[in-house]
Amino acid sequence: MDFRVTRDSLPAQRTGCIVVGVYHGRTLSSAALDLDNASGHALSRALGRGDLEGALGATLLLHEVPNLVAERVLLVGLGSERGFRESSYRAALASTIGTLRTTGAAEATICLNELPVNDRDCAWKVEQAVLAVSEGLYRFDKLKSRSVEPPSALKKVALHVADRAEASTAQAAVVRAEAIAEGIALAKDLGNLPGNLCTPTYLADQARAMAERHGFQVNVLEQEDVEKLGMGGLLAVARGSSEPPKLVVMEYDGAPRDAQPVVLVGKGITFDAGGISIKPALEMDEMKFDMCGAASVIGALHAAALLKLEVRVVGIIPAAENMPGGNATRPGDVVTTMSGQSIEILDTDSEGRIVLCDALSYAERYQPAAVIDVATLTGEIVKALGDVASGLFSNSDALARELLDAGERAWDRAWQMPLWDEYQDALKSNFADFPNIGSVADSAVTAACFLSRFTRGYPWAHLDIAGTASKGGADKGATGRPVGLLVHFLVGRAEKKRGG
């Protein structure tokens, strides 16, 4: 998709379609008023026929509007003008792309980014518009013998702004949004692949291919290397599978090698059957999404490289399958992790934290400025936050605030959960240093407490994305979250370093 910014007069726009908004009560937005006046009030007459009241997401497509060069005008309902906010804006954009896909328009000019949206600036609105277009046009049909839907004719999108100052800001936002959109699409492609194709080996190969494209380092630690490091957690999870585990390490050096890096750790369980503590059959196919943490780390590194961010980033992916089998780890087994701490594995289906703990210990060798792990870790976080926000836990309030702010800027939000010492009491074992689940009732907090025992040497945050990384039902598929949050965090770190 080719995105550009335009300040040209709307009536003179030579395009396949101009998109403008209509508030509830048939109230025209500013851009819609410009077109209405130029066309001799053709838009008002169309609305007067009652075809569009302005309900959020409703659309009305007009053809050959008098005195306009554009082939079509798309009127998009915005809902209440007083209640128009971020969610309304994104809903209007989604509806816009859904309608544009059904037209033969090869180019469109979108004017919705000129609408006031709370206190959001031009850059935010333009970025969200680019991401909405990319999301609306995304399809994963490469495994089908033929595409169910014909490809969209839409190839170019112009975002209309009012003046030269906004044009400069908007263009910078387009560049950032395009990189984020590419990172999201990559993460979604990886997440949507089935477990028989997206194996630990495949993930490693994708990391190598991305590193070759961008010119950064990648090191894939094989099973023998993992054994030498004493990564008993990663090895324990992989034992039931014929697929060998991998520890994939990617290093993007946007800053000098002596700079402290940000380390991103992504859970890479390419299929999670639960091991001996096997999952119910219903919806087990969705356990291919259990590597979406790894996919988001790969996507974020891809975007960082496209943006040439001046920051060091290390991506670490512990990759394995969690399968039942004759050699699988049993409930009650005790393993020793890279940190030297022993774990009593009471539930083999709580495997994500077991592979992450070794990766978090490995991260310490980089003397990191911060470590962020990203994982589809617990069903409990879904019950708490649904599919709206990712759960955030941290041993550093400053780091947590950075991530929360990044999520707000990206509109890829997180919510901070408690990590109080009192919750650590749930992790008690008679036979090891501690178990992998709580002694009474396991929870997202207990899982984070477990991980915190391997992160005492650096500022650390944990993002539980079990509710946000994928969707089920008719919209089943990976979402690419939290690539946007991670990229905005890295952008913020780069800007902070440049300013300091």
C-alpha positions as CSV (number, residue, x, y, z in Angstrom):
1,M,0.0,0.0,0.0
2,D,1.2,3.5,-1.0
3,F,0.4,6.1,1.6
4,R,0.9,9.8,1.2
5,V,-0.1,13.1,2.7
6,T,-2.0,15.8,0.7
7,R,-3.0,19.4,1.3
8,D,-4.7,19.8,-2.1
9,S,-8.2,21.3,-2.3
10,L,-10.8,18.5,-1.7
11,P,-13.1,19.4,-4.6
12,A,-10.1,19.2,-6.9
13,Q,-8.8,15.9,-5.6
14,R,-8.4,13.5,-8.5
15,T,-9.0,10.2,-6.7
16,G,-11.3,7.2,-6.7
17,C,-13.0,8.2,-3.5
18,I,-13.0,10.9,-0.9
19,V,-13.9,9.8,2.7
20,V,-15.6,12.3,5.0
21,G,-17.6,12.0,8.2
22,V,-21.2,12.7,9.3
23,Y,-22.1,13.0,12.9
24,H,-25.4,11.7,14.4
25,G,-28.3,14.0,13.3
26,R,-26.8,14.3,9.7
27,T,-24.3,16.9,10.9
28,L,-21.5,17.2,8.3
29,S,-17.9,17.3,9.4
30,S,-15.7,20.2,8.3
31,A,-14.3,18.4,5.2
32,A,-17.8,17.1,4.3
33,L,-19.1,20.7,4.5
34,D,-16.4,21.8,2.0
35,L,-17.5,19.1,-0.4
36,D,-21.2,19.9,0.2
37,N,-20.7,23.6,-0.6
38,A,-18.6,22.9,-3.7
39,S,-21.2,20.4,-5.0
40,G,-24.2,22.7,-4.6
41,H,-25.3,20.8,-1.4
42,A,-25.4,17.4,-3.1
43,L,-24.3,15.7,0.1
44,S,-27.1,17.4,2.2
45,R,-29.7,16.3,-0.4
46,A,-28.5,12.7,-0.2
47,L,-28.7,12.8,3.6
48,G,-32.1,14.4,3.4
49,R,-33.4,11.3,1.7
50,G,-32.8,9.4,5.0
51,D,-30.2,7.0,3.8
52,L,-27.7,7.9,6.5
53,E,-28.5,9.3,10.0
54,G,-24.9,9.4,11.2
55,A,-24.8,6.2,13.3
56,L,-21.3,5.1,14.1
57,G,-19.9,2.9,11.3
58,A,-22.8,3.4,8.9
59,T,-21.8,4.3,5.3
60,L,-23.3,5.9,2.2
61,L,-21.4,5.8,-1.1
62,L,-22.2,8.6,-3.6
63,H,-21.1,8.5,-7.2
64,E,-20.4,11.3,-9.7
65,V,-21.1,14.1,-7.2
66,P,-21.5,17.4,-9.1
67,N,-18.5,19.8,-9.3
68,L,-16.1,17.2,-7.7
69,V,-13.3,15.6,-9.6
70,A,-13.3,12.5,-7.4
71,E,-15.2,9.5,-8.7
72,R,-17.0,8.8,-5.4
73,V,-17.6,10.3,-2.0
74,L,-18.0,8.0,0.9
75,L,-20.0,9.4,3.9
76,V,-19.1,7.6,7.1
77,G,-21.3,7.8,10.3
78,L,-19.4,9.1,13.3
79,G,-22.0,8.8,16.0
80,S,-22.5,11.5,18.6
81,E,-20.2,14.5,18.1
82,R,-19.9,15.0,21.8
83,G,-19.1,11.3,22.4
84,F,-16.6,11.0,19.5
85,R,-13.4,9.6,21.0
86,E,-10.6,7.1,20.2
87,S,-12.8,4.0,19.9
88,S,-15.3,5.9,17.7
89,Y,-12.5,7.1,15.4
90,R,-11.1,3.6,15.0
91,A,-14.6,2.2,14.4
92,A,-15.2,4.8,11.7
93,L,-11.9,3.9,10.1
94,A,-12.6,0.2,10.2
95,S,-16.0,0.8,8.5
96,T,-14.3,3.0,5.9
97,I,-11.8,0.3,4.9
98,G,-14.5,-2.4,4.9
99,T,-16.6,-0.3,2.4
100,L,-13.6,0.8,0.3
101,R,-12.6,-2.9,-0.2
102,T,-16.0,-3.5,-2.0
103,T,-15.5,-0.7,-4.5
104,G,-13.3,-0.5,-7.6
105,A,-11.5,2.5,-6.3
106,A,-7.7,2.1,-6.7
107,E,-7.0,5.3,-4.7
108,A,-8.8,7.1,-1.9
109,T,-8.4,10.3,0.1
110,I,-9.3,10.0,3.7
111,C,-10.3,13.1,5.7
112,L,-11.3,11.5,9.0
113,N,-7.9,12.3,10.6
114,E,-9.0,16.0,10.6
115,L,-11.7,15.2,13.1
116,P,-11.1,16.3,16.8
117,V,-10.5,13.1,18.9
118,N,-10.2,14.0,22.6
119,D,-6.8,15.6,22.9
120,R,-5.1,13.4,20.2
121,D,-2.8,15.2,17.9
122,C,-2.4,15.0,14.1
123,A,0.4,12.4,14.4
124,W,-1.7,10.0,16.5
125,K,-4.7,10.3,14.1
126,V,-2.6,9.7,11.0
127,E,-0.8,6.7,12.5
128,Q,-4.1,5.1,13.5
129,A,-5.5,5.7,10.0
130,V,-2.5,4.0,8.4
131,L,-2.8,1.1,10.8
132,A,-6.6,0.8,10.2
133,V,-6.0,0.6,6.4
134,S,-3.3,-2.0,6.8
135,E,-5.5,-4.0,9.2
136,G,-8.5,-3.8,7.0
137,L,-6.6,-5.1,3.9
138,Y,-4.7,-7.9,5.8
139,R,-5.6,-11.4,4.7
140,F,-4.0,-14.7,5.6
141,D,-5.0,-17.0,2.8
142,K,-1.6,-18.3,1.6
143,L,-2.5,-21.8,2.7
144,K,-5.7,-22.0,0.7
145,S,-5.8,-23.4,-2.8
146,R,-7.5,-20.3,-3.9
147,S,-8.4,-17.0,-2.3
148,V,-12.0,-16.7,-1.0
149,E,-12.1,-13.0,-1.6
150,P,-10.9,-11.1,-4.6
151,P,-8.0,-8.8,-3.9
152,S,-8.9,-5.2,-3.1
153,A,-8.4,-2.7,-5.9
154,L,-7.2,-0.1,-3.4
155,K,-3.5,0.6,-3.8
156,K,-3.0,4.2,-2.8
157,V,-4.3,6.1,0.2
158,A,-3.9,9.9,0.7
159,L,-4.4,11.4,4.1
160,H,-5.7,15.0,3.9
161,V,-4.3,17.7,6.3
162,A,-5.0,21.3,6.6
163,D,-1.6,23.1,6.4
164,R,2.1,22.7,5.8
165,A,3.0,22.3,9.5
166,E,0.5,19.4,9.8
167,A,1.8,17.9,6.6
168,S,5.3,17.5,8.0
169,T,4.0,16.0,11.2
170,A,1.7,13.7,9.3
171,Q,4.4,12.5,7.0
172,A,6.6,11.4,9.9
173,A,3.6,9.6,11.4
174,V,3.1,7.8,8.1
175,V,6.7,6.5,8.1
176,R,6.4,5.3,11.7
177,A,3.0,3.7,11.1
178,E,4.1,1.9,8.0
179,A,7.0,0.3,9.9
180,I,4.6,-0.7,12.8
181,A,2.1,-2.1,10.3
182,E,4.8,-4.2,8.7
183,G,5.8,-5.5,12.1
184,I,2.2,-6.3,13.0
185,A,1.7,-8.1,9.7
186,L,4.8,-10.2,10.2
187,A,3.7,-11.1,13.7
188,K,0.2,-12.0,12.5
189,D,1.6,-14.2,9.7
190,L,3.8,-16.1,12.1
191,G,1.0,-16.5,14.6
192,N,-1.5,-17.6,12.0
193,L,0.7,-20.4,10.7
194,P,-0.3,-23.9,12.0
195,G,2.0,-25.8,14.4
196,N,3.0,-28.3,11.7
197,L,4.6,-25.4,9.7
198,C,5.6,-22.9,12.4
199,T,8.0,-25.0,14.4
200,P,10.9,-23.9,16.6
201,T,13.1,-24.5,13.7
202,Y,10.9,-22.4,11.4
203,L,10.9,-19.5,14.0
204,A,14.7,-19.7,14.0
205,D,14.9,-19.6,10.2
206,Q,12.6,-16.6,10.1
207,A,14.8,-14.8,12.6
208,R,17.8,-15.6,10.4
209,A,16.1,-14.3,7.3
210,M,15.1,-11.0,9.0
211,A,18.6,-10.6,10.4
212,E,20.0,-11.0,6.9
213,R,17.6,-8.5,5.5
214,H,18.5,-5.8,8.1
215,G,22.1,-6.7,8.7
216,F,21.9,-7.5,12.4
217,Q,23.3,-10.5,14.3
218,V,21.4,-13.6,15.1
219,N,22.5,-16.6,17.1
220,V,20.5,-19.8,17.3
221,L,21.4,-22.0,20.3
222,E,20.6,-25.7,19.6
223,Q,19.7,-28.3,22.2
224,E,23.3,-29.1,22.9
225,D,24.0,-25.5,23.6
226,V,21.0,-25.2,25.8
227,E,22.1,-28.3,27.8
228,K,25.6,-26.8,28.3
229,L,24.0,-23.6,29.7
230,G,21.9,-25.7,32.2
231,M,18.5,-24.5,30.9
232,G,16.6,-27.2,32.6
233,G,13.3,-25.3,32.2
234,L,13.4,-25.0,28.5
235,L,14.6,-28.6,28.1
236,A,11.9,-29.9,30.4
237,V,9.1,-28.4,28.4
238,A,10.5,-29.7,25.1
239,R,11.0,-33.3,26.2
240,G,7.7,-34.6,25.0
241,S,8.1,-33.4,21.4
242,S,10.2,-34.7,18.5
243,E,10.9,-31.1,17.7
244,P,14.1,-29.9,19.4
245,P,14.1,-26.6,21.3
246,K,15.8,-23.5,20.2
247,L,17.0,-20.4,21.9
248,V,16.9,-17.7,19.3
249,V,18.9,-14.5,20.1
250,M,18.7,-11.5,17.8
251,E,20.8,-8.3,18.3
252,Y,19.9,-5.0,16.6
253,D,22.6,-2.5,17.2
254,G,21.1,0.9,16.5
255,A,23.4,2.3,19.1
256,P,27.0,1.6,20.0
257,R,27.8,-1.9,21.3
258,D,28.8,-0.5,24.7
259,A,25.3,1.0,25.2
260,Q,23.0,-1.0,27.5
261,P,20.3,-2.7,25.4
262,V,16.6,-3.2,25.9
263,V,16.0,-6.9,25.9
264,L,12.7,-8.3,24.6
265,V,11.9,-11.9,25.5
266,G,9.1,-13.6,23.6
267,K,7.5,-16.9,24.6
268,G,7.8,-19.2,21.6
269,I,5.7,-22.3,22.3
270,T,4.8,-23.1,18.7
271,F,2.1,-25.5,19.9
272,D,0.8,-26.1,23.4
273,A,-1.0,-29.4,24.0
274,G,-0.5,-28.9,27.7
275,G,2.0,-31.8,27.9
276,I,1.0,-34.6,30.4
277,S,-1.5,-32.1,31.9
278,I,-3.2,-32.2,28.5
279,K,-5.6,-29.5,27.5
280,P,-9.3,-30.1,26.6
281,A,-9.8,-30.8,22.9
282,L,-12.2,-27.9,22.4
283,E,-10.4,-25.0,20.7
284,M,-7.0,-26.7,21.2
285,D,-6.2,-25.7,17.6
286,E,-5.9,-22.1,19.0
287,M,-2.8,-23.2,20.9
288,K,-0.8,-22.5,17.8
289,F,-1.1,-18.9,19.0
290,D,1.0,-19.7,22.0
291,M,4.1,-18.3,20.2
292,C,2.5,-14.9,19.7
293,G,4.9,-13.4,22.2
294,A,7.8,-14.5,20.1
295,A,6.1,-13.3,17.0
296,S,5.6,-9.8,18.5
297,V,9.3,-9.6,19.4
298,I,10.3,-10.5,15.9
299,G,7.7,-7.9,14.5
300,A,9.0,-5.2,16.9
301,L,12.6,-5.8,15.9
302,H,11.6,-5.7,12.2
303,A,9.9,-2.3,12.8
304,A,12.8,-0.9,14.8
305,A,15.2,-1.8,12.0
306,L,12.9,-0.2,9.4
307,L,12.8,3.0,11.4
308,K,16.6,2.8,12.1
309,L,16.0,3.5,15.7
310,E,19.1,4.6,17.6
311,V,18.8,2.0,20.4
312,R,20.3,-1.4,21.1
313,V,17.7,-4.1,21.2
314,V,18.2,-7.8,21.9
315,G,15.4,-10.2,21.1
316,I,15.4,-13.6,22.9
317,I,13.0,-16.4,22.0
318,P,12.9,-19.6,23.9
319,A,11.1,-21.9,21.3
320,A,9.7,-25.3,21.9
321,E,6.6,-27.5,21.6
322,N,4.7,-28.7,24.7
323,M,3.5,-32.2,23.9
324,P,2.6,-35.3,25.8
325,G,4.8,-38.4,25.1
326,G,6.8,-41.2,26.6
327,N,9.7,-38.8,27.4
328,A,7.5,-35.9,28.5
329,T,8.0,-34.1,31.8
330,R,5.6,-35.5,34.5
331,P,3.7,-33.5,37.2
332,G,5.9,-33.7,40.2
333,D,9.2,-33.7,38.4
334,V,11.9,-31.3,39.7
335,V,14.2,-29.5,37.3
336,T,17.1,-27.1,37.8
337,T,17.0,-23.9,35.8
338,M,19.9,-21.8,34.4
339,S,19.8,-19.6,37.5
340,G,20.5,-22.6,39.7
341,Q,17.0,-22.5,41.3
342,S,15.0,-25.7,41.2
343,I,11.3,-25.9,40.2
344,E,8.8,-28.5,41.1
345,I,6.6,-28.8,38.0
346,L,3.1,-29.4,39.4
347,D,1.3,-28.6,36.1
348,T,3.0,-29.2,32.7
349,D,0.4,-26.9,31.1
350,S,1.9,-23.9,32.9
351,E,4.9,-24.3,30.7
352,G,5.4,-20.7,29.5
353,R,6.9,-19.5,32.7
354,I,9.2,-22.5,32.7
355,V,10.8,-21.6,29.3
356,L,10.8,-17.9,30.1
357,C,12.7,-18.2,33.3
358,D,15.8,-19.6,31.5
359,A,15.5,-16.9,28.8
360,L,15.3,-14.2,31.6
361,S,18.4,-15.6,33.2
362,Y,20.2,-15.6,29.9
363,A,19.2,-11.9,29.4
364,E,21.3,-10.9,32.4
365,R,24.5,-11.4,30.5
366,Y,23.7,-8.3,28.4
367,Q,23.6,-6.0,31.5
368,P,20.3,-4.7,30.1
369,A,18.8,-1.3,30.7
370,A,15.5,-3.1,30.8
371,V,14.0,-6.5,30.1
372,I,10.4,-6.9,28.9
373,D,9.0,-10.4,28.4
374,V,5.9,-10.9,26.3
375,A,3.8,-14.1,26.7
376,T,0.4,-15.6,26.2
377,L,0.8,-16.8,29.8
378,T,-2.5,-17.2,31.6
379,G,-6.2,-17.7,31.1
380,E,-6.7,-15.7,34.3
381,I,-5.6,-12.4,32.6
382,V,-8.3,-13.0,30.0
383,K,-10.9,-13.2,32.8
384,A,-9.5,-10.0,34.3
385,L,-9.0,-7.8,31.3
386,G,-10.7,-9.5,28.4
387,D,-9.3,-8.7,24.9
388,V,-9.0,-4.9,25.5
389,A,-5.8,-4.6,27.6
390,S,-2.7,-6.7,28.1
391,G,-1.7,-7.4,31.7
392,L,1.4,-5.5,32.9
393,F,3.6,-6.5,35.9
394,S,6.9,-4.9,36.8
395,N,9.5,-4.6,39.5
396,S,10.1,-1.0,38.4
397,D,7.4,1.6,38.6
398,A,9.4,3.8,36.2
399,L,9.5,1.1,33.5
400,A,5.9,0.3,34.0
401,R,4.9,3.9,33.5
402,E,7.0,4.0,30.2
403,L,5.2,0.9,28.9
404,L,1.7,2.2,29.9
405,D,2.5,5.5,28.2
406,A,3.7,3.7,25.1
407,G,0.5,1.7,25.0
408,E,-1.6,4.8,25.2
409,R,0.4,6.4,22.3
410,A,0.0,3.2,20.3
411,W,-3.6,2.6,21.4
412,D,-2.3,-0.9,22.2
413,R,-3.0,-0.5,25.9
414,A,-1.9,-2.4,29.0
415,W,-3.1,-2.3,32.6
416,Q,-0.8,-2.6,35.5
417,M,-1.4,-5.5,37.9
418,P,0.0,-5.9,41.5
419,L,3.2,-7.7,42.2
420,W,3.2,-7.5,45.9
421,D,5.4,-9.6,48.2
422,E,2.3,-11.2,49.8
423,Y,1.5,-13.0,46.6
424,Q,4.9,-14.7,46.7
425,D,3.6,-16.8,49.6
426,A,1.6,-18.9,47.1
427,L,4.8,-20.4,45.7
428,K,5.9,-23.0,48.2
429,S,7.2,-26.5,47.6
430,N,8.3,-29.3,49.9
431,F,10.7,-30.7,47.3
432,A,12.2,-27.8,45.3
433,D,12.9,-24.1,45.7
434,F,9.4,-23.4,44.5
435,P,6.6,-24.9,42.3
436,N,5.6,-23.6,38.9
437,I,2.0,-22.9,40.0
438,G,0.5,-21.5,43.2
439,S,-0.2,-23.9,46.0
440,V,-3.9,-22.9,46.4
441,A,-5.1,-21.2,43.2
442,D,-2.9,-20.2,40.3
443,S,-3.4,-16.8,38.7
444,A,-1.8,-14.3,36.4
445,V,-0.3,-12.6,39.5
446,T,1.2,-15.9,40.7
447,A,2.8,-16.5,37.2
448,A,4.3,-13.0,37.3
449,C,5.6,-13.7,40.9
450,F,7.3,-16.8,39.6
451,L,9.0,-14.9,36.8
452,S,10.1,-12.2,39.1
453,R,12.3,-14.6,40.9
454,F,14.6,-14.7,37.8
455,T,14.7,-11.0,37.2
456,R,16.2,-9.5,40.3
457,G,19.3,-8.2,38.5
458,Y,17.6,-5.6,36.2
459,P,14.5,-3.5,35.6
460,W,11.9,-6.0,34.3
461,A,8.3,-6.0,33.0
462,H,6.1,-8.8,32.0
463,L,3.3,-8.4,29.5
464,D,0.6,-11.2,29.7
465,I,-1.0,-11.0,26.2
466,A,-3.2,-14.1,26.5
467,G,-6.3,-12.0,25.9
468,T,-5.0,-9.6,23.3
469,A,-2.7,-11.7,21.0
470,S,-5.4,-13.5,19.1
471,K,-9.1,-13.6,18.5
472,G,-11.4,-16.6,18.3
473,G,-14.7,-17.3,16.6
474,A,-15.5,-15.9,13.2
475,D,-12.6,-13.5,13.5
476,K,-10.1,-16.2,14.6
477,G,-6.5,-15.1,14.0
478,A,-3.5,-13.4,15.5
479,T,-3.8,-9.7,16.2
480,G,-0.1,-8.7,16.1
481,R,-0.4,-7.1,19.5
482,P,1.6,-5.8,21.3
483,V,4.0,-4.8,18.4
484,G,2.6,-1.2,18.5
485,L,3.2,-0.9,22.2
486,L,6.8,-2.3,22.0
487,V,7.7,-0.1,19.0
488,H,6.5,3.1,20.7
489,F,8.4,2.1,23.8
490,L,11.6,1.7,21.7
491,V,10.9,5.0,19.9
492,G,10.6,6.7,23.3
493,R,13.8,5.2,24.5
494,A,15.6,6.3,21.3
495,E,14.2,9.8,21.6
496,K,15.1,10.0,25.3
497,K,18.7,8.9,24.5
498,R,19.0,11.4,21.7
499,G,17.6,14.2,23.8
500,G,19.9,13.3,26.7
